[in-house]
Amino acid sequence: MSAAPRAPASVPDRVDVSCGIDTDGDGRADTALTRTAGELLVHTDLDGDGWADQVVALGPGGGVRVLGPDSDGSDGSDGELWPG
């Protein structure tokens, strides 16, 4: 029997950005890039814990979606900011 996750960082769908790049100049990596078949994903750590809290998905044709805890669709949107 495995123990329940102790912190959000234990949840497997969050990306570890500690080996990424430092985009805010504080000396700690906060952003990592990955890609899927159709999108470039920018994973960003917003709270300094080393795990991505938000993902910006850049799609073909210029479409951009923001994914993460503040853009889960609860406001009725699908996360699409700028359609391509």
N, CA, C and O of each residue as an XYZ file, in Angstrom:
336
protein
N       0.849     -1.179      0.000
C       0.000      0.000      0.000
C       0.894      1.242      0.000
O       1.766      1.381      0.858
N       0.683      2.124     -0.943
C       1.483      3.345     -0.998
C       0.805      4.451     -0.192
O      -0.417      4.494     -0.049
N       1.638      5.332      0.323
C       1.126      6.448      1.117
C       0.473      7.474      0.200
O       0.844      7.608     -0.966
N      -0.486      8.183      0.733
C      -1.146      9.251     -0.021
C      -0.139     10.375     -0.265
O       0.759     10.578      0.551
N      -0.272     11.101     -1.365
C       0.633     12.220     -1.608
C       0.616     13.204     -0.439
O      -0.444     13.553      0.080
N       1.806     13.644     -0.035
C       1.916     14.560      1.093
C       1.846     16.012      0.671
O       1.569     16.888      1.490
N       2.096     16.274     -0.595
C       2.120     17.647     -1.076
C       1.728     17.656     -2.547
O       1.821     16.630     -3.221
N       1.291     18.806     -3.050
C       0.947     18.860     -4.475
C       2.089     18.409     -5.380
O       1.841     17.881     -6.464
N       3.324     18.607     -4.956
C       4.462     18.194     -5.775
C       4.510     16.687     -5.977
O       5.168     16.213     -6.902
N       3.828     15.927     -5.133
C       3.804     14.476     -5.256
C       2.839     13.994     -6.319
O       2.864     12.819     -6.686
N       2.004     14.862     -6.814
C       1.034     14.501     -7.840
C       1.778     14.329     -9.161
O       2.468     15.255     -9.590
N       1.663     13.174     -9.822
C       2.505     12.868    -10.980
C       2.309     13.743    -12.211
O       3.197     13.779    -13.062
N       1.191     14.448    -12.347
C       1.002     15.227    -13.568
C       1.643     16.610    -13.497
O       1.564     17.368    -14.464
N       2.268     16.953    -12.386
C       2.982     18.232    -12.292
C       4.408     18.033    -12.753
O       5.014     17.002    -12.459
N       4.955     18.999    -13.469
C       6.293     18.893    -14.037
C       7.309     19.534    -13.099
O       7.105     20.645    -12.609
N       8.403     18.821    -12.858
C       9.523     19.334    -12.079
C      10.295     20.305    -12.970
O      10.808     19.909    -14.017
N      10.382     21.564    -12.565
C      11.069     22.568    -13.382
C      12.462     22.892    -12.855
O      13.116     23.803    -13.364
N      12.925     22.162    -11.846
C      14.208     22.487    -11.209
C      15.402     22.340    -12.141
O      16.464     22.896    -11.862
N      15.258     21.614    -13.227
C      16.339     21.491    -14.212
C      16.070     22.355    -15.436
O      16.713     22.191    -16.472
N      15.125     23.268    -15.316
C      14.757     24.146    -16.432
C      15.596     25.409    -16.450
O      16.789     25.375    -16.149
N      14.979     26.509    -16.799
C      15.678     27.790    -16.906
C      15.102     28.797    -15.911
O      13.945     28.703    -15.501
N      15.939     29.758    -15.537
C      15.539     30.821    -14.615
C      15.064     32.003    -15.443
O      15.873     32.690    -16.066
N      13.763     32.247    -15.454
C      13.236     33.342    -16.276
C      12.969     34.616    -15.496
O      12.672     35.655    -16.086
N      13.072     34.548    -14.165
C      12.810     35.764    -13.385
C      14.045     36.301    -12.671
O      13.943     37.253    -11.898
N      15.218     35.702    -12.919
C      16.472     36.230    -12.411
C      16.731     36.046    -10.926
O      17.573     36.744    -10.361
N      16.016     35.106    -10.269
C      16.234     34.910     -8.840
C      17.254     33.816     -8.532
O      17.502     33.503     -7.367
N      17.846     33.234     -9.583
C      18.861     32.209     -9.390
C      18.326     30.789     -9.308
O      19.105     29.846     -9.171
N      17.008     30.619     -9.389
C      16.398     29.287     -9.357
C      15.627     29.044    -10.644
O      14.931     29.927    -11.147
N      15.762     27.832    -11.166
C      15.000     27.467    -12.371
C      13.511     27.508    -12.055
O      13.079     27.029    -11.007
N      12.729     28.081    -12.965
C      11.289     28.188    -12.746
C      10.463     27.818    -13.959
O       9.234     27.824    -13.887
N      11.102     27.497    -15.070
C      10.372     27.220    -16.305
C      11.027     26.072    -17.056
O      12.251     26.000    -17.159
N      10.201     25.178    -17.576
C      10.677     24.077    -18.406
C       9.794     23.992    -19.642
O       8.600     24.286    -19.585
N      10.385     23.590    -20.749
C       9.664     23.447    -22.013
C       9.557     21.971    -22.370
O      10.519     21.214    -22.235
N       8.382     21.578    -22.825
C       8.179     20.247    -23.373
C       7.314     20.404    -24.616
O       6.778     21.478    -24.885
N       7.189     19.325    -25.361
C       6.300     19.396    -26.517
C       5.476     18.135    -26.629
O       5.882     17.051    -26.211
N       4.317     18.315    -27.203
C       3.451     17.194    -27.535
C       3.423     17.130    -29.052
O       4.159     17.860    -29.717
N       2.597     16.280    -29.597
C       2.515     16.162    -31.052
C       2.080     17.467    -31.703
O       2.474     17.754    -32.833
N       1.269     18.265    -31.000
C       0.746     19.463    -31.635
C       1.001     20.757    -30.906
O       0.610     21.813    -31.403
N       1.649     20.729    -29.732
C       1.809     21.958    -28.964
C       3.179     22.026    -28.299
O       3.770     21.000    -27.961
N       3.673     23.238    -28.117
C       4.834     23.513    -27.276
C       4.274     23.917    -25.919
O       3.448     24.827    -25.841
N       4.708     23.256    -24.847
C       4.198     23.527    -23.512
C       5.260     24.242    -22.688
O       6.404     23.792    -22.608
N       4.875     25.356    -22.077
C       5.760     26.128    -21.212
C       5.241     25.934    -19.785
O       4.190     26.465    -19.424
N       5.978     25.177    -18.985
C       5.599     24.862    -17.599
C       6.287     25.860    -16.686
O       7.509     25.999    -16.740
N       5.524     26.561    -15.845
C       6.089     27.593    -14.992
C       5.721     27.370    -13.529
O       4.567     27.103    -13.191
N       6.741     27.488    -12.666
C       6.563     27.407    -11.213
C       6.262     28.811    -10.712
O       7.110     29.699    -10.797
N       5.067     29.012    -10.196
C       4.649     30.338     -9.730
C       4.896     30.563     -8.246
O       4.962     31.709     -7.801
N       5.035     29.481     -7.467
C       5.151     29.642     -6.019
C       6.515     29.253     -5.448
O       6.688     29.242     -4.230
N       7.478     28.937     -6.302
C       8.838     28.675     -5.843
C       9.090     27.303     -5.256
O      10.115     27.093     -4.606
N       8.164     26.347     -5.472
C       8.370     25.017     -4.899
C       9.075     24.052     -5.847
O       9.312     22.898     -5.489
N       9.417     24.514     -7.063
C      10.122     23.674     -8.025
C       9.220     22.853     -8.933
O       9.711     22.099     -9.774
N       7.903     22.989     -8.775
C       6.944     22.231     -9.569
C       6.047     23.204    -10.335
O       5.623     24.227     -9.797
N       5.768     22.879    -11.584
C       4.954     23.752    -12.427
C       3.547     23.921    -11.865
O       2.883     22.950    -11.503
N       3.116     25.161    -11.803
C       1.770     25.493    -11.347
C       0.881     25.914    -12.507
O      -0.346     25.888    -12.407
N       1.507     26.298    -13.593
C       0.752     26.779    -14.748
C       1.459     26.326    -16.015
O       2.686     26.243    -16.069
N       0.659     26.036    -17.031
C       1.193     25.619    -18.319
C       0.572     26.488    -19.400
O      -0.647     26.652    -19.459
N       1.419     27.039    -20.250
C       0.949     27.756    -21.424
C       1.212     26.844    -22.612
O       2.349     26.437    -22.852
N       0.160     26.525    -23.353
C       0.254     25.645    -24.506
C       0.180     26.491    -25.774
O      -0.814     27.176    -26.018
N       1.235     26.437    -26.574
C       1.299     27.162    -27.845
C       1.025     26.165    -28.956
O       1.793     25.225    -29.160
N      -0.062     26.369    -29.666
C      -0.482     25.409    -30.676
C      -0.163     25.846    -32.090
O       0.281     26.969    -32.325
N      -0.394     24.948    -33.022
C      -0.181     25.285    -34.422
C      -1.130     26.402    -34.850
O      -2.271     26.460    -34.392
N      -0.679     27.253    -35.692
C      -1.510     28.350    -36.158
C      -1.584     29.506    -35.178
O      -2.345     30.449    -35.396
N      -0.803     29.455    -34.096
C      -0.762     30.566    -33.156
C      -1.744     30.499    -32.005
O      -1.842     31.458    -31.240
N      -2.480     29.400    -31.850
C      -3.400     29.272    -30.722
C      -2.642     29.176    -29.406
O      -1.607     28.515    -29.328
N      -3.155     29.831    -28.376
C      -2.529     29.823    -27.051
C      -3.576     29.475    -26.004
O      -4.657     30.063    -25.973
N      -3.238     28.500    -25.135
C      -4.121     28.142    -24.026
C      -3.318     28.195    -22.737
O      -2.149     27.808    -22.713
N      -3.939     28.670    -21.670
C      -3.322     28.637    -20.352
C      -3.998     27.539    -19.561
O      -5.223     27.511    -19.443
N      -3.197     26.629    -19.015
C      -3.695     25.508    -18.234
C      -3.133     25.627    -16.824
O      -2.016     26.111    -16.642
N      -3.878     25.201    -15.847
C      -3.376     25.241    -14.481
C      -4.483     25.541    -13.509
O      -5.653     25.598    -13.887
N      -4.119     25.736    -12.244
C      -5.144     25.885    -11.211
C      -6.036     27.099    -11.386
O      -7.182     27.082    -10.935
N      -5.555     28.139    -12.017
C      -6.363     29.346    -12.189
C      -7.097     29.368    -13.513
O      -7.783     30.344    -13.818
N      -6.970     28.313    -14.310
C      -7.621     28.291    -15.620
C      -8.203     26.914    -15.891
O      -8.008     26.347    -16.966
N      -8.915     26.383    -14.916
C      -9.446     25.032    -15.026
C     -10.798     24.970    -15.726
O     -11.435     23.917    -15.754
N     -11.230     26.073    -16.282
C     -12.504     26.096    -16.980
C     -13.663     26.434    -16.064
O     -14.804     26.490    -16.524
N     -13.410     26.663    -14.773
C     -14.498     26.940    -13.839
C     -15.188     28.263    -14.125
O     -16.299     28.503    -13.652
N     -14.537     29.117    -14.895
C     -15.165     30.385    -15.262
C     -15.958     30.282    -16.559
O     -16.462     31.280    -17.072
N     -16.062     29.052    -17.086
C     -16.820     28.836    -18.309
C     -15.972     28.879    -19.564
O     -16.459     28.561    -20.649
N     -14.704     29.270    -19.436
C     -13.834     29.319    -20.610
C     -13.127     27.983    -20.767
O     -13.092     27.171    -19.842
N     -12.566     27.768    -21.944
C     -11.802     26.534    -22.165
C     -10.318     26.793    -22.064
O      -9.526     25.922    -22.424
N      -9.910     27.951    -21.591
C      -8.516     28.282    -21.475
C      -7.931     28.935    -22.718
O      -6.771     29.345    -22.706
N      -8.707     29.039    -23.783
C      -8.209     29.631    -25.020
C      -8.132     31.150    -24.850
O      -9.128     31.806    -24.546
N      -6.944     31.687    -25.049
C      -6.777     33.129    -24.944
C      -6.816     33.805    -26.301
O      -7.601     34.722    -26.541
N      -5.938     33.321    -27.190
C      -5.840     33.920    -28.507
C      -5.933     32.831    -29.544
O      -4.949     32.135    -29.796
N      -7.083     32.667    -30.149
C      -7.166     31.616    -31.186
C      -6.234     31.928    -32.333
O      -5.987     33.088    -32.663
N      -5.712     30.852    -32.944
C      -4.777     31.013    -34.065
C      -5.466     31.449    -35.319
O      -4.817     31.628    -36.349
